[in-house]
Amino acid sequence: MERFIVVMLFGLAFLGSANAAQDTSVLMIDKIKQSQTIAVPNRGLTMDEVRASFGEPSNIKGPVGQPPITVWEYPDYNVYLEQQYVIDSVVHFKPKT
């Protein structure tokens, strides 16, 4: 019984530290998003709207898979499109030196 209690306490401590680490990661991601000052295409824009507002991408990957996903690469961010619509834009992380 004593061994069971020790194992349970260790397990709870491990879960607590894992949750704390996860919370730190989420906070870091939120902090990066808040400091983002670059304009990127919003979800729902069409390919034509992105081209009109942001210009031609420097590289295009895809489409790949079903539904087809295409990645448009710009110097500071990537735009992910499903068929012809933006599903997400991701700014390249550049650590401060």
Backbone torsions as a table, in degrees:
resi	resn	phi	psi	omega
1	MET	NA	-42.0	179.5
2	GLU	-62.3	-39.4	179.2
3	ARG	-64.4	-39.9	178.9
4	PHE	-61.2	-43.1	-179.3
5	ILE	-64.0	-42.8	179.0
6	VAL	-62.1	-43.8	179.3
7	VAL	-63.5	-42.6	179.7
8	MET	-63.8	-43.5	179.5
9	LEU	-64.0	-41.3	177.7
10	PHE	-62.1	-44.3	179.3
11	GLY	-61.3	-43.0	178.6
12	LEU	-65.6	-39.9	177.7
13	ALA	-63.3	-41.3	179.1
14	PHE	-63.2	-45.7	179.6
15	LEU	-63.2	-39.3	178.3
16	GLY	-62.6	-42.3	-179.9
17	SER	-70.6	-34.5	177.7
18	ALA	-65.6	-41.8	178.1
19	ASN	-65.5	-39.0	178.4
20	ALA	-62.9	-41.9	178.5
21	ALA	-64.2	-40.9	179.5
22	GLN	-64.2	-43.0	179.3
23	ASP	-61.2	-39.2	177.9
24	THR	-62.5	-41.6	178.8
25	SER	-62.2	-44.5	-179.9
26	VAL	-62.6	-43.3	179.0
27	LEU	-62.7	-39.3	179.2
28	MET	-64.3	-42.3	178.6
29	ILE	-63.3	-43.9	178.2
30	ASP	-61.1	-40.2	179.9
31	LYS	-64.0	-41.8	178.3
32	ILE	-63.8	-43.1	179.7
33	LYS	-62.5	-39.4	-179.6
34	GLN	-66.6	-33.7	-177.8
35	SER	-83.8	-1.7	-177.9
36	GLN	-69.7	118.7	-178.1
37	THR	-115.9	6.4	-177.0
38	ILE	-95.6	138.6	177.7
39	ALA	-79.5	131.3	179.0
40	VAL	-132.3	158.3	177.9
41	PRO	-62.3	138.2	178.8
42	ASN	-86.2	155.0	176.9
43	ARG	-55.6	137.4	175.8
44	GLY	98.6	-16.9	176.9
45	LEU	-66.2	151.1	176.7
46	THR	-87.6	165.8	176.8
47	MET	-56.2	-43.1	-179.3
48	ASP	-63.2	-39.9	179.3
49	GLU	-66.7	-38.3	178.6
50	VAL	-65.5	-45.5	178.9
51	ARG	-60.5	-42.0	-178.3
52	ALA	-65.6	-37.2	-175.5
53	SER	-91.2	-32.5	-171.8
54	PHE	-119.2	-4.7	179.3
55	GLY	84.8	-177.4	-180.0
56	GLU	-74.1	140.6	175.1
57	PRO	-70.0	156.0	178.3
58	SER	-76.3	-22.6	178.8
59	ASN	-155.3	147.7	177.3
60	ILE	-125.6	129.0	175.5
61	LYS	-115.7	132.6	177.0
62	GLY	102.2	-167.7	8.3
63	PRO	-74.9	150.5	-178.8
64	VAL	-134.3	139.6	171.5
65	GLY	84.6	-173.2	-178.7
66	GLN	-135.8	110.4	3.1
67	PRO	-69.7	155.9	-176.2
68	PRO	-67.2	126.3	177.7
69	ILE	-111.8	130.4	179.1
70	THR	-120.1	142.0	176.9
71	VAL	-114.3	123.8	173.5
72	TRP	-102.6	123.5	-178.6
73	GLU	-100.2	126.9	173.1
74	TYR	-115.1	164.8	-176.8
75	PRO	-56.7	-36.1	-175.1
76	ASP	-110.1	-5.9	-177.0
77	TYR	-161.1	164.6	173.1
78	ASN	-116.9	146.2	177.0
79	VAL	-116.0	127.0	-179.3
80	TYR	-104.3	125.2	-177.2
81	LEU	-120.3	137.8	171.7
82	GLU	-106.8	117.3	-170.8
83	GLN	56.5	-110.4	-178.2
84	GLN	-111.2	7.4	-174.8
85	TYR	-113.8	141.8	176.5
86	VAL	-67.9	128.8	173.8
87	ILE	-108.3	-21.2	176.9
88	ASP	-170.2	154.4	172.7
89	SER	-128.9	133.6	-176.0
90	VAL	-126.0	120.5	178.4
91	VAL	-77.1	138.3	177.3
92	HIS	-67.9	132.0	179.1
93	PHE	-78.8	124.7	177.9
94	LYS	-124.0	102.8	-178.9
95	PRO	-63.2	145.5	177.5
96	LYS	-70.6	136.8	-179.8
97	THR	-109.7	NA	NA
